[in-house]
């Protein structure tokens, strides 16, 4: 690696780290100002708050790392351009493509780090971040999918509840169907079913079981019955943000399991999975765009480059959020929704790079 590569690569990494160190405290201050009243009202333990903000740092940095990277590349490349360092480099016979090499090396290093973080560290931070919000700040049962939950709990067993109260841990209009191949074996229904945490059992009210027989059905009834099922509370009330809290291996297995169960939220989970892979690619695309935009010395100086960069950054965020929501709420493919912004901005990167070379 030549001196110029080391020089640019050092600026790339240092500026990115400084950008993170500048904006993360700002994010913490804003978050504290927004939540301090609620934290004091609910008397949240200091240790829980401290752990929450450690998780917040990882969550916040991962969420906005492409934007921080983009702005940091624009910042230090614009300084190089304003100091005519880029003109000197290119005038020495180095091609623009060769000039890009340390940027690509830097993007590779940052992307690998982000990939490992997204696979292993970010899920743990996301769990702590979301659990704190819903435990201490929201006290909101909407964190769980409470209405019309239909689940396949095994190859031949299906359960359904019309709604679930997470405070009393009671489900309503419960149904369990057991099949033998394609033939119904028996069906259990109850007006209510309550989870008993002490002994991990369920209490069913207005219990009824119909067993299908060759010579007629056998009907069993009881006002109240305690029993054990081979499903747990999470099967009745899947957590909305659970996909964010799983490592790559856990998430892959979870999606396969939920597909077999016929879960209607599969697209939401797939969006989380595909974003783990698309985020590092985003780093490369935004790096190329940032270099292409800021390598030219402009009359307005660094401010013009930053203004252009901010517009592009917020346009990217807009595309990413819109298509992510469309994948979760409409019939659009999660794979297409996650990768479409990268494709669009990849084309933009190619166009800007060609103009920059000229």
N, C-alpha and C positions, 0 to 999 in steps of 0.2 A: 504494500500500500504506500503510495507516494505522500509527500508532505501535504499537498493540497487536499488529498482525500481525508487524511487525518484531521486537517484543519476544519473542513466542512462537516465531517462526521461529528466532531467534537461540538461544533456549534449547534448541529441538529439535535443531539441528545441533551446538551446542557440547556438550550432554549426551551425544549419540550418539558424538561423537568421543572425549570423555573416557572413556566406557564402553569403547570399543575400546582406548584407550591403557592402561586399567587391566587389562583381562582378557588382552590379547595377551601382555604380559610374564609373567603367571601361567601361561598356556598354554606359553610357551617354557620356563619354569623346570620345569614338570611333565614336559615332553618331554625336557629335558636330563637330569633325574634318572632317567628311565626308560631312556634310551639311552646314558648316559655310559660304562657298563662295556663295552658292545659297541663303542662308538666307539674306546675306548682299546685294546681287545683287537685290533681289526682295523687299528689305526693309520691311521685315516682322516685325510687331509690337512686342515689347518686351513681352507684355501681352500674345500674341498668342504663342510665343516661350515658355514662362513659363508654360502655360497650356498644351502645347504639351509634355513637358518633365515630367509633372506630370502623364499624360496619358501613356507616354513611360515607366515609372517605373512600373506601373501596368501591362501593356502589356508585357513588357520584363520579369518581374518576373513570370507571369503566363505561358508564353511560355516555359521558361527553368526551372521552379520550380522542375520537377522530377529529372533533372540532378543535380541541386544544392543540393537537398535532398540526392540523391545517393552519391555524393562526400562527403557531410558533415558526413554521417553515416560511410563511409569508413574511413574518417579522424579520428574521435574520437574513433571508435572501434579499429582501428589500434594502437592508443595510449594506449588504455586499454590493448591490447594484448602485446605490447612492454614492458609495465610496469608490465607484468605478473598478472594483476588484473583479467583477464578472467580465467586464470588457477586457481587462488585462489578461485574464485566464484564457478567454476565447481568442484573443489576438496572438497568444503564444503558439497557436496551432492546435489547441485542444478542441475537439468537436463538442457540440452541445450534448450529444449522447454520452460522451465520455465524462463530461461535466456532471451528468446526472448520477454517475456510479455511486458516489458516497451517499447521495440521497436514497438510492434504492437499498444500499446496505443498511442505512439507518432505519428505513421503513421495515426492512426484514427483521431487524433486531426488535423493534417496537412491536411488530405484528406477532412474532413468536411469543414475546412476553405477554401480550394481550390474549393470545390464544390459550396459553397455559392458565392465565388468570381466569378466563372465561370458563374453562373446563373444570377447574378445581376450587379456586379461592372465591370467586365472585358468587357462586351459588350459596356458600356458607354465609357470606356477608349479606346477600339478598334475603336469606331466611331471617337473620337477626334484625335487619332493617325493617322488613314487613311485619314480623312478629311484634316488635316494639310498637309500631304504629297502631296495629289493630288491638293489641293488648291494653296499652296505656292511654292512647290518644283518641281512638275512634269508638271503642267499645261497641263495635258494629257487627252484628251477625251476618251482614252482607258479604263478609270476607269468604263465606262459604256459599257454594251453589245450593240454595235452599229449596228451590221449586222444581217439581217434575223431574226428579232424579231417577233415571233408569240405568241399571248396571247389570252386566253379566259377570257374576262372581266366580263361575267355573264353567267348564265346557257344556254343562247341561242345567245350570241354575241361573235364574234371573230374578232380580228384585226391583221393586218400584215403590217410591213414596211421592205423594203429591206435594208435600212441603215438610220442612224440618225447622224446629226451633232450637237453635244452638245453645240458648241459655238453659232451658229445661232439658235439653238433650232428648227431645221427643219428636218422633216422626208420625205423620198422619197418613191414613189410607195406605197402609203397608200391604204389599203383595209379594209373595215368593212363589215361583213356579219351578218345579223340578220335572225335567224331561228324560225319557228313555229313548235315545235317538230322536225321532221326530214326534214321538207320542208323549202326551202329557201324563206324567206319573201321579203327581199330586200338586195341589195348590193351597197355599196358606194365606189367609187374609186377616187383617186386624184394623180396627178403627184407629188405634194408636199403638205405638211401640216405643218403649222408653229404655234408654241405655243405662245400665247400672254399673258405674265405674268400679265399685268396691270389689265385685266378684266377676266382672266382665261378662255379665249376662244381660238378656233383654227381657223386659216384661211386656207382654202383649195384652191388650184390652179388647174385649169382644172378639176373642180368638175363634177362628174357624178353619178347619182343614178338610179338604175334599180329596179323597184318594180314589183314583179312577180304577175300577175293577172290571173284569170280564162279565160278571153277572150283576153289575150295578155298582154305583159309587158308594163309598163309605164316608159318612159325614160325622165330623167330630167338632164339638163346640165347647167353649168355656168363657166365662166372663173375664177371667184373668189367668194368665199362664206365664211362668218363667221358663226360659229355655236358653240354650247356647247355639249360636249360629257360627258358620265358618266365614263370616265377614265381620269387619270392625266398623267403628264409627266413621272412619275416613271414606269407606265405601258409600255410606249414606250421605255424607256431606263433604264432597271433594273440595279442598282449599283452592280458591281461585288462582292464587299466585304460586301454586306448588311447583310448576315447571321451572320457575326461576331459581328454586332452591335446590335443584338436583344437579349432580355432576353429570358429565357427558354420558358415562356408562349407565348411571341410574336413570337419566332422562330417556335414553334410547329404550331401555327395558320398560320404563313406565309408559311410553307411547305405544309400544307393542301390546302391552297389557290392556291399555285403554281402548285400543282399536278392537281387540277381541271382545271387550265389554260393550262396544257400541256407543262409547262416550261421544256426545255431541260437541265437546270442546276440543276435539283433536286438532283442529286448525290453529287454535291458540297455542297449544303445546309445540306444534311443528314450527310456528313462527319463532319461538324461543330457541329451538334446536338449530334452525337454519341461520339465525343471527349469530350464533357462536362461530360459524364458519365464515360468514360474510363480513364480519367486523374487521379481521386482518386484511382482507382484500380492499376494504374501504380505505385503510391506511395508505396503501400503495397508490390508489386512484387520487386521493386528496393530496398526497405528496406531489405527484406529477402536476396536478392542476396548480397547486401553490407555487411550485418552481416556475411553471410556464407563465403565470400571471405576474409574479414579482421579480423575475430576472431582468426585466426591461426597466431602464431608468426613465422615470416619468417626470413631467414638469411639476406635477403636484407633490412629488416626493413620496415618502412612505405612506402618508395618509391615504392617498388614492388607492394604493395596493391593498391596504387594510380594509378600505371601504368595499372594494371589489370582493375581497376575501370574505368579509362578513355577509355580504349579499349571497354569495355562493354557498356559504356554510348554512345559512338559515333556509335557503332553498332546498338543500340536501335534507335538513331536518324535517322540513315540510313534506317532502316526498316520502321519506322514511316512515313518518308517523301516519300519513294518510294511507299508504299502501299496507302498512301493518294492521291498521284498523279495518281496512277493507277485507283483508284475509280472514280476520276473526269474525266479522259480521256479515260477510257476503259469500258468494260462491267462488270468488277468485282464488286460485291456487296459492297456498302459503309460500311455496318455492318461488313462484313468479313475483309475488308481492315483496318478498325479502330481497330478491336479487335485481328487481327492476331498477331501483335507484342506482345501484352499482353499474348496471348496463348503460343507463342514460348518462351518468357522470363519467363512465369509462369512455364513451364516445366523445364527450366534451373534453376529456383529458387528452385524447388523441388529436383532436382538432387544435386545441391550444398548444400542444407540444409541436405540431407541424408549423404553426405560425411563429412560435418562439425560435425554432431552428432557423427560420428565414431571417 
